[in-house]
Amino acid sequence: MDVHDAAGRRVFAGNGRANSVKTIAGVAPMRVYLGSASGVQLEINNRAVAIGPQFWAGDVARFEAGADGVLRRDSRVATPGPGAATPAAATPGAAIPGAHPSG
């Protein structure tokens, strides 16, 4: 997983473990890249957010996450990926800005 804040600063890079939670904070929108993203649950500002099919290419997801919990296509890449957030966390092997895992 790779996460950059609105200023383009990397706020997280690394892997997660199954059933783990990662919390990431930063200025939205945040650019998020999730490799091996199946099973990741995303929460932004304490609200569950679904990662829609438009953000997936195989088992990889790319998007910008807004503090409002809305995901958007990543404006810096041609492939899908939106939205950002503030404090966040994710489960099974990934972390997400303003995201929080649920279940």
C-alpha positions as CSV (number, residue, x, y, z in Angstrom):
1,M,0.0,0.0,0.0
2,D,1.1,3.5,-0.8
3,V,-0.6,6.7,0.4
4,H,0.2,10.3,-0.4
5,D,-1.5,13.4,1.1
6,A,-2.8,16.5,-0.8
7,A,0.7,18.0,-0.9
8,G,2.1,14.8,-2.5
9,R,4.0,13.7,0.6
10,R,4.1,10.0,1.3
11,V,2.2,9.4,4.6
12,F,2.4,5.6,4.4
13,A,4.1,2.9,2.5
14,G,4.2,-0.7,3.4
15,N,2.2,-3.9,3.8
16,G,-0.4,-4.9,6.3
17,R,-1.3,-8.3,7.8
18,A,-4.5,-10.1,7.7
19,N,-7.0,-9.0,10.4
20,S,-4.8,-6.0,11.2
21,V,-5.8,-2.3,11.3
22,K,-3.8,0.6,9.9
23,T,-4.7,4.2,10.8
24,I,-3.4,7.0,8.6
25,A,-3.8,10.7,9.0
26,G,-3.1,13.4,6.5
27,V,-4.5,16.3,4.5
28,A,-7.2,15.2,2.0
29,P,-7.5,14.4,-0.7
30,M,-5.2,11.4,-0.3
31,R,-4.0,9.3,-3.2
32,V,-4.2,5.6,-2.4
33,Y,-2.7,2.6,-4.1
34,L,-3.6,-0.8,-2.7
35,G,-1.9,-3.9,-4.0
36,S,-3.5,-7.2,-3.2
37,A,-6.5,-5.2,-2.0
38,S,-9.1,-7.9,-1.8
39,G,-10.5,-8.1,1.7
40,V,-9.6,-4.5,2.6
41,Q,-12.3,-2.6,4.4
42,L,-12.1,1.2,4.3
43,E,-13.4,3.7,6.8
44,I,-13.0,7.4,6.4
45,N,-13.7,9.6,9.4
46,N,-15.6,6.8,11.1
47,R,-17.8,6.0,8.1
48,A,-17.6,2.8,6.1
49,V,-16.7,3.4,2.5
50,A,-17.0,0.9,-0.3
51,I,-14.2,0.7,-2.9
52,G,-16.3,0.5,-6.1
53,P,-15.4,-1.6,-9.1
54,Q,-14.3,1.5,-11.1
55,F,-11.3,1.8,-8.9
56,W,-10.1,-1.8,-9.4
57,A,-7.7,-3.3,-12.0
58,G,-7.4,-7.0,-11.0
59,D,-6.5,-7.1,-7.3
60,V,-5.1,-3.5,-7.3
61,A,-7.1,-0.4,-6.3
62,R,-6.2,3.2,-7.0
63,F,-8.2,6.2,-5.9
64,E,-8.2,9.6,-4.2
65,A,-10.1,9.7,-0.9
66,G,-11.7,12.9,0.2
67,A,-12.3,13.8,3.9
68,D,-16.0,13.6,2.9
69,G,-15.7,9.9,2.3
70,V,-16.1,10.2,-1.4
71,L,-13.7,8.2,-3.6
72,R,-12.6,9.7,-6.9
73,R,-10.4,8.6,-9.8
74,D,-6.8,9.4,-9.0
75,S,-6.2,12.6,-11.1
76,R,-2.5,11.7,-11.4
77,V,-2.9,8.4,-13.2
78,A,-4.9,7.1,-16.1
79,T,-6.3,4.2,-14.2
80,P,-9.1,4.3,-11.7
81,G,-8.7,5.8,-8.3
82,P,-10.4,8.6,-6.3
83,G,-10.9,10.2,-2.9
84,A,-9.0,10.9,0.3
85,A,-9.5,11.3,3.9
86,T,-8.2,12.1,7.3
87,P,-7.4,9.6,10.1
88,A,-8.0,6.2,8.7
89,A,-7.4,2.5,8.9
90,A,-7.8,-0.6,6.9
91,T,-7.8,-4.4,7.4
92,P,-6.3,-7.4,5.6
93,G,-2.9,-6.1,4.6
94,A,-3.5,-2.5,3.8
95,A,-4.0,0.9,5.3
96,I,-5.9,3.9,4.1
97,P,-6.1,7.6,4.8
98,G,-9.0,8.5,6.8
99,A,-9.9,4.9,6.6
100,H,-10.8,2.5,9.4
101,P,-11.4,-1.2,9.1
102,S,-14.7,-2.8,9.9
103,G,-14.9,-6.5,10.4
